[in-house]
């Protein structure tokens, strides 16, 4: 039986690329709830997972990024959280079989805790718990809490997973390059992220999304300076340009992979892509990781 952390102890694992971009390519209408597609378009969602495994991913992420009941409430679907998170996990599990990994994705709620907003800690924690428990029931191997910018919110998510499931947790935040160094939109430094996330029980820490591979390398170098623990990096394919109202990522898979190479020296254990990446990028990333 596969065990995520045991495998991670032996080798680097390749994650997948963007989900949203792939869903739009398959016809998801703008403004539609992406998580709803696990119920209405299961074959399309499974085909995306299959394309990433075919490209060389060891891990695929479930289509549950916005699956917290707080986020689903934007579409009037808060009551679907448990069912859709479990369904998404089952679809990915079906494609992964028994020798590849499924990661349950948990993204931000899109709301702020006080003093900036009115979401309570309890609401956030309970929402993440519903997601994590449903995905554990659906058969995921690990939870990826990702694209977070507020330390309080990601700590609540990590704790919700650790306290209510037996799953390991990969916790990644999204950073920007500021004058004083790397910070999330909410002012969190890489060093602070490592300290707080490990304290909350994260098994792997790191960064995803952002302005491209150089940023990811810089953030992970700062993280590596303060921890010997497992690290994860999933960059965007550079900075998007708006053309005809669409986000276009100008970086090619070749350029991206050249800039990601330093991740190997930093012993980053989970390497994948985020916005703007597709199976072509993952093919190159997998070749780099497996050739190392
Ligand atoms: Zn992204």
Boltz pocket constraint, residues with backbone or C-beta under 6 A from the ligand:
constraints:
  - pocket:
      binder: B
      contacts: [[A, 208], [A, 209], [A, 210], [A, 234], [A, 236], [A, 274], [A, 275]]
      max_distance: 6.0
